Amino acid sequence: KKEALEVYDEGLKIFPTFYQLHFNKGVTLAGEQRYDEAILSFEKSVSHNPGHASSHSAIAQLNLMKGQKIKSILA
């Protein structure tokens, strides 16, 4: 998974506004239980594509796992 994160970071250097790279990085970070970093990646994804429902859903799910119900609902 470390290698995947390195690839996403390299891709983001070239395509910093490509939402899907931010989303996939978030999925990888969440899989490693690095939830705060994952939420930041999903938020970056949403900032570049506000209509990406899976990013909103991931933010909601991770906030719910962290016990932050209001943030989860607002996502």
HTML snippet that shows the backbone in 3Dmol.js (N, CA, C, O; Angstrom):
<script src="https://3Dmol.org/build/3Dmol-min.js"></script>
<div id="view" style="width:600px;height:400px;position:relative"></div>
<script>
const pdb = `
ATOM      1  N   LYS A   1       0.820  -1.200   0.000  1.00  0.00           N
ATOM      2  CA  LYS A   1       0.000   0.000   0.000  1.00  0.00           C
ATOM      3  C   LYS A   1       0.857   1.255   0.000  1.00  0.00           C
ATOM      4  O   LYS A   1       0.445   2.302  -0.501  1.00  0.00           O
ATOM      5  N   LYS A   2       2.050   1.142   0.564  1.00  0.00           N
ATOM      6  CA  LYS A   2       2.960   2.279   0.543  1.00  0.00           C
ATOM      7  C   LYS A   2       3.280   2.663  -0.897  1.00  0.00           C
ATOM      8  O   LYS A   2       3.351   3.845  -1.234  1.00  0.00           O
ATOM      9  N   GLU A   3       3.473   1.642  -1.749  1.00  0.00           N
ATOM     10  CA  GLU A   3       3.773   1.907  -3.145  1.00  0.00           C
ATOM     11  C   GLU A   3       2.601   2.591  -3.841  1.00  0.00           C
ATOM     12  O   GLU A   3       2.800   3.484  -4.664  1.00  0.00           O
ATOM     13  N   ALA A   4       1.390   2.176  -3.514  1.00  0.00           N
ATOM     14  CA  ALA A   4       0.210   2.797  -4.115  1.00  0.00           C
ATOM     15  C   ALA A   4       0.140   4.276  -3.748  1.00  0.00           C
ATOM     16  O   ALA A   4      -0.159   5.117  -4.596  1.00  0.00           O
ATOM     17  N   LEU A   5       0.414   4.586  -2.495  1.00  0.00           N
ATOM     18  CA  LEU A   5       0.389   5.980  -2.059  1.00  0.00           C
ATOM     19  C   LEU A   5       1.452   6.800  -2.779  1.00  0.00           C
ATOM     20  O   LEU A   5       1.227   7.961  -3.122  1.00  0.00           O
ATOM     21  N   GLU A   6       2.609   6.186  -3.004  1.00  0.00           N
ATOM     22  CA  GLU A   6       3.668   6.884  -3.732  1.00  0.00           C
ATOM     23  C   GLU A   6       3.236   7.166  -5.167  1.00  0.00           C
ATOM     24  O   GLU A   6       3.517   8.239  -5.702  1.00  0.00           O
ATOM     25  N   VAL A   7       2.558   6.211  -5.787  1.00  0.00           N
ATOM     26  CA  VAL A   7       2.074   6.402  -7.163  1.00  0.00           C
ATOM     27  C   VAL A   7       1.021   7.505  -7.200  1.00  0.00           C
ATOM     28  O   VAL A   7       1.042   8.352  -8.093  1.00  0.00           O
ATOM     29  N   TYR A   8       0.109   7.502  -6.243  1.00  0.00           N
ATOM     30  CA  TYR A   8      -0.906   8.567  -6.209  1.00  0.00           C
ATOM     31  C   TYR A   8      -0.248   9.929  -6.029  1.00  0.00           C
ATOM     32  O   TYR A   8      -0.638  10.898  -6.681  1.00  0.00           O
ATOM     33  N   ASP A   9       0.738  10.007  -5.158  1.00  0.00           N
ATOM     34  CA  ASP A   9       1.431  11.285  -4.939  1.00  0.00           C
ATOM     35  C   ASP A   9       2.145  11.751  -6.200  1.00  0.00           C
ATOM     36  O   ASP A   9       2.143  12.942  -6.512  1.00  0.00           O
ATOM     37  N   GLU A  10       2.754  10.823  -6.921  1.00  0.00           N
ATOM     38  CA  GLU A  10       3.409  11.188  -8.188  1.00  0.00           C
ATOM     39  C   GLU A  10       2.373  11.684  -9.198  1.00  0.00           C
ATOM     40  O   GLU A  10       2.588  12.683  -9.885  1.00  0.00           O
ATOM     41  N   GLY A  11       1.263  10.982  -9.275  1.00  0.00           N
ATOM     42  CA  GLY A  11       0.192  11.400 -10.180  1.00  0.00           C
ATOM     43  C   GLY A  11      -0.354  12.771  -9.826  1.00  0.00           C
ATOM     44  O   GLY A  11      -0.662  13.574 -10.706  1.00  0.00           O
ATOM     45  N   LEU A  12      -0.474  13.034  -8.526  1.00  0.00           N
ATOM     46  CA  LEU A  12      -1.009  14.323  -8.083  1.00  0.00           C
ATOM     47  C   LEU A  12      -0.046  15.474  -8.346  1.00  0.00           C
ATOM     48  O   LEU A  12      -0.469  16.626  -8.450  1.00  0.00           O
ATOM     49  N   LYS A  13       1.248  15.169  -8.454  1.00  0.00           N
ATOM     50  CA  LYS A  13       2.200  16.210  -8.836  1.00  0.00           C
ATOM     51  C   LYS A  13       1.950  16.654 -10.273  1.00  0.00           C
ATOM     52  O   LYS A  13       2.116  17.825 -10.614  1.00  0.00           O
ATOM     53  N   ILE A  14       1.551  15.702 -11.103  1.00  0.00           N
ATOM     54  CA  ILE A  14       1.315  15.995 -12.520  1.00  0.00           C
ATOM     55  C   ILE A  14      -0.107  16.503 -12.747  1.00  0.00           C
ATOM     56  O   ILE A  14      -0.322  17.431 -13.527  1.00  0.00           O
ATOM     57  N   PHE A  15      -1.073  15.897 -12.066  1.00  0.00           N
ATOM     58  CA  PHE A  15      -2.494  16.233 -12.224  1.00  0.00           C
ATOM     59  C   PHE A  15      -3.107  16.573 -10.861  1.00  0.00           C
ATOM     60  O   PHE A  15      -3.902  15.795 -10.335  1.00  0.00           O
ATOM     61  N   PRO A  16      -2.749  17.719 -10.287  1.00  0.00           N
ATOM     62  CA  PRO A  16      -3.187  18.027  -8.915  1.00  0.00           C
ATOM     63  C   PRO A  16      -4.699  18.238  -8.758  1.00  0.00           C
ATOM     64  O   PRO A  16      -5.210  18.182  -7.640  1.00  0.00           O
ATOM     65  N   THR A  17      -5.404  18.474  -9.836  1.00  0.00           N
ATOM     66  CA  THR A  17      -6.847  18.722  -9.707  1.00  0.00           C
ATOM     67  C   THR A  17      -7.690  17.527 -10.141  1.00  0.00           C
ATOM     68  O   THR A  17      -8.915  17.627 -10.214  1.00  0.00           O
ATOM     69  N   PHE A  18      -7.045  16.400 -10.429  1.00  0.00           N
ATOM     70  CA  PHE A  18      -7.815  15.224 -10.857  1.00  0.00           C
ATOM     71  C   PHE A  18      -8.409  14.547  -9.630  1.00  0.00           C
ATOM     72  O   PHE A  18      -7.707  13.901  -8.851  1.00  0.00           O
ATOM     73  N   TYR A  19      -9.701  14.708  -9.482  1.00  0.00           N
ATOM     74  CA  TYR A  19     -10.400  14.269  -8.269  1.00  0.00           C
ATOM     75  C   TYR A  19     -10.242  12.782  -8.001  1.00  0.00           C
ATOM     76  O   TYR A  19     -10.172  12.366  -6.844  1.00  0.00           O
ATOM     77  N   GLN A  20     -10.184  11.977  -9.056  1.00  0.00           N
ATOM     78  CA  GLN A  20     -10.150  10.530  -8.874  1.00  0.00           C
ATOM     79  C   GLN A  20      -8.862  10.076  -8.184  1.00  0.00           C
ATOM     80  O   GLN A  20      -8.876   9.105  -7.427  1.00  0.00           O
ATOM     81  N   LEU A  21      -7.762  10.761  -8.437  1.00  0.00           N
ATOM     82  CA  LEU A  21      -6.512  10.430  -7.739  1.00  0.00           C
ATOM     83  C   LEU A  21      -6.636  10.711  -6.248  1.00  0.00           C
ATOM     84  O   LEU A  21      -6.182   9.917  -5.424  1.00  0.00           O
ATOM     85  N   HIS A  22      -7.251  11.840  -5.899  1.00  0.00           N
ATOM     86  CA  HIS A  22      -7.466  12.162  -4.482  1.00  0.00           C
ATOM     87  C   HIS A  22      -8.380  11.115  -3.839  1.00  0.00           C
ATOM     88  O   HIS A  22      -8.135  10.666  -2.719  1.00  0.00           O
ATOM     89  N   PHE A  23      -9.435  10.734  -4.562  1.00  0.00           N
ATOM     90  CA  PHE A  23     -10.369   9.742  -4.035  1.00  0.00           C
ATOM     91  C   PHE A  23      -9.677   8.401  -3.802  1.00  0.00           C
ATOM     92  O   PHE A  23      -9.808   7.807  -2.732  1.00  0.00           O
ATOM     93  N   ASN A  24      -8.946   7.931  -4.803  1.00  0.00           N
ATOM     94  CA  ASN A  24      -8.277   6.634  -4.668  1.00  0.00           C
ATOM     95  C   ASN A  24      -7.221   6.653  -3.576  1.00  0.00           C
ATOM     96  O   ASN A  24      -7.032   5.657  -2.878  1.00  0.00           O
ATOM     97  N   LYS A  25      -6.534   7.772  -3.423  1.00  0.00           N
ATOM     98  CA  LYS A  25      -5.578   7.895  -2.325  1.00  0.00           C
ATOM     99  C   LYS A  25      -6.314   7.798  -0.985  1.00  0.00           C
ATOM    100  O   LYS A  25      -5.834   7.155  -0.051  1.00  0.00           O
ATOM    101  N   GLY A  26      -7.470   8.435  -0.902  1.00  0.00           N
ATOM    102  CA  GLY A  26      -8.274   8.359   0.319  1.00  0.00           C
ATOM    103  C   GLY A  26      -8.709   6.940   0.641  1.00  0.00           C
ATOM    104  O   GLY A  26      -8.700   6.529   1.801  1.00  0.00           O
ATOM    105  N   VAL A  27      -9.089   6.197  -0.382  1.00  0.00           N
ATOM    106  CA  VAL A  27      -9.489   4.800  -0.181  1.00  0.00           C
ATOM    107  C   VAL A  27      -8.317   3.994   0.377  1.00  0.00           C
ATOM    108  O   VAL A  27      -8.485   3.191   1.294  1.00  0.00           O
ATOM    109  N   THR A  28      -7.138   4.216  -0.182  1.00  0.00           N
ATOM    110  CA  THR A  28      -5.950   3.509   0.288  1.00  0.00           C
ATOM    111  C   THR A  28      -5.616   3.896   1.726  1.00  0.00           C
ATOM    112  O   THR A  28      -5.303   3.033   2.545  1.00  0.00           O
ATOM    113  N   LEU A  29      -5.681   5.184   2.032  1.00  0.00           N
ATOM    114  CA  LEU A  29      -5.399   5.640   3.402  1.00  0.00           C
ATOM    115  C   LEU A  29      -6.417   5.070   4.388  1.00  0.00           C
ATOM    116  O   LEU A  29      -6.055   4.662   5.492  1.00  0.00           O
ATOM    117  N   ALA A  30      -7.679   5.042   3.995  1.00  0.00           N
ATOM    118  CA  ALA A  30      -8.722   4.490   4.873  1.00  0.00           C
ATOM    119  C   ALA A  30      -8.460   3.008   5.122  1.00  0.00           C
ATOM    120  O   ALA A  30      -8.674   2.512   6.228  1.00  0.00           O
ATOM    121  N   GLY A  31      -7.999   2.307   4.097  1.00  0.00           N
ATOM    122  CA  GLY A  31      -7.675   0.889   4.246  1.00  0.00           C
ATOM    123  C   GLY A  31      -6.538   0.647   5.223  1.00  0.00           C
ATOM    124  O   GLY A  31      -6.428  -0.432   5.805  1.00  0.00           O
ATOM    125  N   GLU A  32      -5.706   1.641   5.398  1.00  0.00           N
ATOM    126  CA  GLU A  32      -4.609   1.551   6.374  1.00  0.00           C
ATOM    127  C   GLU A  32      -4.991   2.171   7.715  1.00  0.00           C
ATOM    128  O   GLU A  32      -4.138   2.344   8.585  1.00  0.00           O
ATOM    129  N   GLN A  33      -6.251   2.500   7.881  1.00  0.00           N
ATOM    130  CA  GLN A  33      -6.802   3.098   9.102  1.00  0.00           C
ATOM    131  C   GLN A  33      -6.178   4.450   9.413  1.00  0.00           C
ATOM    132  O   GLN A  33      -6.045   4.821  10.579  1.00  0.00           O
ATOM    133  N   ARG A  34      -5.799   5.180   8.386  1.00  0.00           N
ATOM    134  CA  ARG A  34      -5.284   6.542   8.524  1.00  0.00           C
ATOM    135  C   ARG A  34      -6.439   7.481   8.175  1.00  0.00           C
ATOM    136  O   ARG A  34      -6.423   8.172   7.156  1.00  0.00           O
ATOM    137  N   TYR A  35      -7.436   7.482   9.052  1.00  0.00           N
ATOM    138  CA  TYR A  35      -8.723   8.090   8.753  1.00  0.00           C
ATOM    139  C   TYR A  35      -8.669   9.606   8.559  1.00  0.00           C
ATOM    140  O   TYR A  35      -9.322  10.132   7.658  1.00  0.00           O
ATOM    141  N   ASP A  36      -7.914  10.302   9.378  1.00  0.00           N
ATOM    142  CA  ASP A  36      -7.857  11.757   9.227  1.00  0.00           C
ATOM    143  C   ASP A  36      -7.246  12.152   7.887  1.00  0.00           C
ATOM    144  O   ASP A  36      -7.728  13.071   7.224  1.00  0.00           O
ATOM    145  N   GLU A  37      -6.193  11.459   7.497  1.00  0.00           N
ATOM    146  CA  GLU A  37      -5.573  11.733   6.196  1.00  0.00           C
ATOM    147  C   GLU A  37      -6.514  11.356   5.056  1.00  0.00           C
ATOM    148  O   GLU A  37      -6.581  12.046   4.039  1.00  0.00           O
ATOM    149  N   ALA A  38      -7.235  10.260   5.236  1.00  0.00           N
ATOM    150  CA  ALA A  38      -8.184   9.828   4.211  1.00  0.00           C
ATOM    151  C   ALA A  38      -9.279  10.875   4.020  1.00  0.00           C
ATOM    152  O   ALA A  38      -9.645  11.199   2.890  1.00  0.00           O
ATOM    153  N   ILE A  39      -9.796  11.402   5.123  1.00  0.00           N
ATOM    154  CA  ILE A  39     -10.838  12.433   5.022  1.00  0.00           C
ATOM    155  C   ILE A  39     -10.310  13.641   4.258  1.00  0.00           C
ATOM    156  O   ILE A  39     -11.026  14.211   3.435  1.00  0.00           O
ATOM    157  N   LEU A  40      -9.082  14.033   4.514  1.00  0.00           N
ATOM    158  CA  LEU A  40      -8.499  15.162   3.787  1.00  0.00           C
ATOM    159  C   LEU A  40      -8.427  14.873   2.291  1.00  0.00           C
ATOM    160  O   LEU A  40      -8.698  15.757   1.479  1.00  0.00           O
ATOM    161  N   SER A  41      -8.070  13.660   1.921  1.00  0.00           N
ATOM    162  CA  SER A  41      -8.021  13.300   0.503  1.00  0.00           C
ATOM    163  C   SER A  41      -9.412  13.327  -0.117  1.00  0.00           C
ATOM    164  O   SER A  41      -9.589  13.806  -1.237  1.00  0.00           O
ATOM    165  N   PHE A  42     -10.392  12.815   0.609  1.00  0.00           N
ATOM    166  CA  PHE A  42     -11.760  12.845   0.081  1.00  0.00           C
ATOM    167  C   PHE A  42     -12.268  14.279  -0.041  1.00  0.00           C
ATOM    168  O   PHE A  42     -12.978  14.611  -0.990  1.00  0.00           O
ATOM    169  N   GLU A  43     -11.906  15.121   0.911  1.00  0.00           N
ATOM    170  CA  GLU A  43     -12.317  16.529   0.840  1.00  0.00           C
ATOM    171  C   GLU A  43     -11.668  17.223  -0.362  1.00  0.00           C
ATOM    172  O   GLU A  43     -12.299  18.061  -1.007  1.00  0.00           O
ATOM    173  N   LYS A  44     -10.421  16.882  -0.662  1.00  0.00           N
ATOM    174  CA  LYS A  44      -9.775  17.439  -1.852  1.00  0.00           C
ATOM    175  C   LYS A  44     -10.476  16.949  -3.110  1.00  0.00           C
ATOM    176  O   LYS A  44     -10.647  17.705  -4.066  1.00  0.00           O
ATOM    177  N   SER A  45     -10.876  15.700  -3.110  1.00  0.00           N
ATOM    178  CA  SER A  45     -11.621  15.162  -4.242  1.00  0.00           C
ATOM    179  C   SER A  45     -12.911  15.948  -4.467  1.00  0.00           C
ATOM    180  O   SER A  45     -13.242  16.324  -5.592  1.00  0.00           O
ATOM    181  N   VAL A  46     -13.622  16.184  -3.382  1.00  0.00           N
ATOM    182  CA  VAL A  46     -14.880  16.939  -3.468  1.00  0.00           C
ATOM    183  C   VAL A  46     -14.634  18.377  -3.925  1.00  0.00           C
ATOM    184  O   VAL A  46     -15.446  18.944  -4.656  1.00  0.00           O
ATOM    185  N   SER A  47     -13.522  18.963  -3.497  1.00  0.00           N
ATOM    186  CA  SER A  47     -13.245  20.348  -3.893  1.00  0.00           C
ATOM    187  C   SER A  47     -13.021  20.452  -5.402  1.00  0.00           C
ATOM    188  O   SER A  47     -13.283  21.496  -5.999  1.00  0.00           O
ATOM    189  N   HIS A  48     -12.538  19.375  -6.016  1.00  0.00           N
ATOM    190  CA  HIS A  48     -12.300  19.390  -7.459  1.00  0.00           C
ATOM    191  C   HIS A  48     -13.484  18.845  -8.252  1.00  0.00           C
ATOM    192  O   HIS A  48     -13.605  19.113  -9.447  1.00  0.00           O
ATOM    193  N   ASN A  49     -14.347  18.092  -7.605  1.00  0.00           N
ATOM    194  CA  ASN A  49     -15.556  17.581  -8.258  1.00  0.00           C
ATOM    195  C   ASN A  49     -16.653  17.461  -7.204  1.00  0.00           C
ATOM    196  O   ASN A  49     -16.843  16.395  -6.618  1.00  0.00           O
ATOM    197  N   PRO A  50     -17.376  18.557  -6.964  1.00  0.00           N
ATOM    198  CA  PRO A  50     -18.396  18.556  -5.911  1.00  0.00           C
ATOM    199  C   PRO A  50     -19.514  17.529  -6.110  1.00  0.00           C
ATOM    200  O   PRO A  50     -20.222  17.195  -5.159  1.00  0.00           O
ATOM    201  N   GLY A  51     -19.673  17.036  -7.312  1.00  0.00           N
ATOM    202  CA  GLY A  51     -20.728  16.068  -7.579  1.00  0.00           C
ATOM    203  C   GLY A  51     -20.303  14.620  -7.414  1.00  0.00           C
ATOM    204  O   GLY A  51     -21.083  13.716  -7.714  1.00  0.00           O
ATOM    205  N   HIS A  52     -19.087  14.378  -6.945  1.00  0.00           N
ATOM    206  CA  HIS A  52     -18.610  12.992  -6.792  1.00  0.00           C
ATOM    207  C   HIS A  52     -19.198  12.388  -5.519  1.00  0.00           C
ATOM    208  O   HIS A  52     -18.696  12.595  -4.414  1.00  0.00           O
ATOM    209  N   ALA A  53     -20.266  11.644  -5.714  1.00  0.00           N
ATOM    210  CA  ALA A  53     -21.036  11.107  -4.586  1.00  0.00           C
ATOM    211  C   ALA A  53     -20.219  10.162  -3.703  1.00  0.00           C
ATOM    212  O   ALA A  53     -20.408  10.137  -2.487  1.00  0.00           O
ATOM    213  N   SER A  54     -19.331   9.400  -4.292  1.00  0.00           N
ATOM    214  CA  SER A  54     -18.555   8.444  -3.503  1.00  0.00           C
ATOM    215  C   SER A  54     -17.615   9.147  -2.524  1.00  0.00           C
ATOM    216  O   SER A  54     -17.356   8.633  -1.436  1.00  0.00           O
ATOM    217  N   SER A  55     -17.104  10.317  -2.905  1.00  0.00           N
ATOM    218  CA  SER A  55     -16.263  11.077  -1.979  1.00  0.00           C
ATOM    219  C   SER A  55     -17.086  11.570  -0.796  1.00  0.00           C
ATOM    220  O   SER A  55     -16.646  11.485   0.351  1.00  0.00           O
ATOM    221  N   HIS A  56     -18.276  12.083  -1.074  1.00  0.00           N
ATOM    222  CA  HIS A  56     -19.156  12.538   0.012  1.00  0.00           C
ATOM    223  C   HIS A  56     -19.503  11.371   0.935  1.00  0.00           C
ATOM    224  O   HIS A  56     -19.492  11.506   2.158  1.00  0.00           O
ATOM    225  N   SER A  57     -19.808  10.236   0.333  1.00  0.00           N
ATOM    226  CA  SER A  57     -20.163   9.049   1.118  1.00  0.00           C
ATOM    227  C   SER A  57     -18.998   8.601   2.000  1.00  0.00           C
ATOM    228  O   SER A  57     -19.195   8.249   3.162  1.00  0.00           O
ATOM    229  N   ALA A  58     -17.798   8.616   1.451  1.00  0.00           N
ATOM    230  CA  ALA A  58     -16.624   8.198   2.225  1.00  0.00           C
ATOM    231  C   ALA A  58     -16.379   9.136   3.403  1.00  0.00           C
ATOM    232  O   ALA A  58     -16.056   8.687   4.502  1.00  0.00           O
ATOM    233  N   ILE A  59     -16.533  10.441   3.171  1.00  0.00           N
ATOM    234  CA  ILE A  59     -16.379  11.410   4.263  1.00  0.00           C
ATOM    235  C   ILE A  59     -17.403  11.114   5.358  1.00  0.00           C
ATOM    236  O   ILE A  59     -17.077  11.117   6.545  1.00  0.00           O
ATOM    237  N   ALA A  60     -18.638  10.860   4.944  1.00  0.00           N
ATOM    238  CA  ALA A  60     -19.692  10.564   5.922  1.00  0.00           C
ATOM    239  C   ALA A  60     -19.374   9.303   6.710  1.00  0.00           C
ATOM    240  O   ALA A  60     -19.499   9.286   7.934  1.00  0.00           O
ATOM    241  N   GLN A  61     -18.966   8.253   6.019  1.00  0.00           N
ATOM    242  CA  GLN A  61     -18.692   6.979   6.688  1.00  0.00           C
ATOM    243  C   GLN A  61     -17.530   7.092   7.676  1.00  0.00           C
ATOM    244  O   GLN A  61     -17.602   6.572   8.789  1.00  0.00           O
ATOM    245  N   LEU A  62     -16.471   7.768   7.265  1.00  0.00           N
ATOM    246  CA  LEU A  62     -15.316   7.887   8.166  1.00  0.00           C
ATOM    247  C   LEU A  62     -15.635   8.762   9.373  1.00  0.00           C
ATOM    248  O   LEU A  62     -15.211   8.459  10.488  1.00  0.00           O
ATOM    249  N   ASN A  63     -16.373   9.838   9.158  1.00  0.00           N
ATOM    250  CA  ASN A  63     -16.755  10.672  10.301  1.00  0.00           C
ATOM    251  C   ASN A  63     -17.663   9.898  11.253  1.00  0.00           C
ATOM    252  O   ASN A  63     -17.566  10.061  12.469  1.00  0.00           O
ATOM    253  N   LEU A  64     -18.532   9.068  10.718  1.00  0.00           N
ATOM    254  CA  LEU A  64     -19.396   8.254  11.572  1.00  0.00           C
ATOM    255  C   LEU A  64     -18.558   7.253  12.374  1.00  0.00           C
ATOM    256  O   LEU A  64     -18.815   7.034  13.557  1.00  0.00           O
ATOM    257  N   MET A  65     -17.563   6.651  11.731  1.00  0.00           N
ATOM    258  CA  MET A  65     -16.680   5.726  12.435  1.00  0.00           C
ATOM    259  C   MET A  65     -15.924   6.423  13.566  1.00  0.00           C
ATOM    260  O   MET A  65     -15.625   5.811  14.591  1.00  0.00           O
ATOM    261  N   LYS A  66     -15.618   7.701  13.374  1.00  0.00           N
ATOM    262  CA  LYS A  66     -14.903   8.466  14.391  1.00  0.00           C
ATOM    263  C   LYS A  66     -15.852   9.012  15.466  1.00  0.00           C
ATOM    264  O   LYS A  66     -15.410   9.676  16.404  1.00  0.00           O
ATOM    265  N   GLY A  67     -17.151   8.734  15.328  1.00  0.00           N
ATOM    266  CA  GLY A  67     -18.126   9.186  16.316  1.00  0.00           C
ATOM    267  C   GLY A  67     -18.573  10.623  16.129  1.00  0.00           C
ATOM    268  O   GLY A  67     -19.149  11.220  17.039  1.00  0.00           O
ATOM    269  N   GLN A  68     -18.313  11.180  14.959  1.00  0.00           N
ATOM    270  CA  GLN A  68     -18.698  12.559  14.679  1.00  0.00           C
ATOM    271  C   GLN A  68     -19.947  12.554  13.795  1.00  0.00           C
ATOM    272  O   GLN A  68     -19.883  12.722  12.578  1.00  0.00           O
ATOM    273  N   LYS A  69     -21.076  12.354  14.462  1.00  0.00           N
ATOM    274  CA  LYS A  69     -22.337  12.158  13.763  1.00  0.00           C
ATOM    275  C   LYS A  69     -22.785  13.375  12.958  1.00  0.00           C
ATOM    276  O   LYS A  69     -23.289  13.227  11.844  1.00  0.00           O
ATOM    277  N   ILE A  70     -22.610  14.551  13.498  1.00  0.00           N
ATOM    278  CA  ILE A  70     -23.061  15.746  12.785  1.00  0.00           C
ATOM    279  C   ILE A  70     -22.233  15.943  11.514  1.00  0.00           C
ATOM    280  O   ILE A  70     -22.792  16.224  10.454  1.00  0.00           O
ATOM    281  N   LYS A  71     -20.929  15.801  11.605  1.00  0.00           N
ATOM    282  CA  LYS A  71     -20.091  15.901  10.408  1.00  0.00           C
ATOM    283  C   LYS A  71     -20.476  14.832   9.396  1.00  0.00           C
ATOM    284  O   LYS A  71     -20.447  15.074   8.190  1.00  0.00           O
ATOM    285  N   SER A  72     -20.832  13.664   9.883  1.00  0.00           N
ATOM    286  CA  SER A  72     -21.243  12.574   9.001  1.00  0.00           C
ATOM    287  C   SER A  72     -22.524  12.942   8.260  1.00  0.00           C
ATOM    288  O   SER A  72     -22.629  12.732   7.052  1.00  0.00           O
ATOM    289  N   ILE A  73     -23.471  13.479   8.966  1.00  0.00           N
ATOM    290  CA  ILE A  73     -24.740  13.859   8.343  1.00  0.00           C
ATOM    291  C   ILE A  73     -24.538  14.982   7.327  1.00  0.00           C
ATOM    292  O   ILE A  73     -25.146  14.975   6.256  1.00  0.00           O
ATOM    293  N   LEU A  74     -23.686  15.941   7.668  1.00  0.00           N
ATOM    294  CA  LEU A  74     -23.465  17.068   6.765  1.00  0.00           C
ATOM    295  C   LEU A  74     -22.696  16.688   5.504  1.00  0.00           C
ATOM    296  O   LEU A  74     -22.773  17.392   4.497  1.00  0.00           O
ATOM    297  N   ALA A  75     -21.967  15.598   5.548  1.00  0.00           N
ATOM    298  CA  ALA A  75     -21.215  15.176   4.356  1.00  0.00           C
ATOM    299  C   ALA A  75     -22.170  14.698   3.296  1.00  0.00           C
ATOM    300  O   ALA A  75     -21.742  14.299   2.213  1.00  0.00           O
TER     301      ALA A  75
END
`;
const viewer = $3Dmol.createViewer("view");
viewer.addModel(pdb, "pdb");
viewer.setStyle({}, {cartoon: {color: "spectrum"}});
viewer.zoomTo();
viewer.render();
</script>
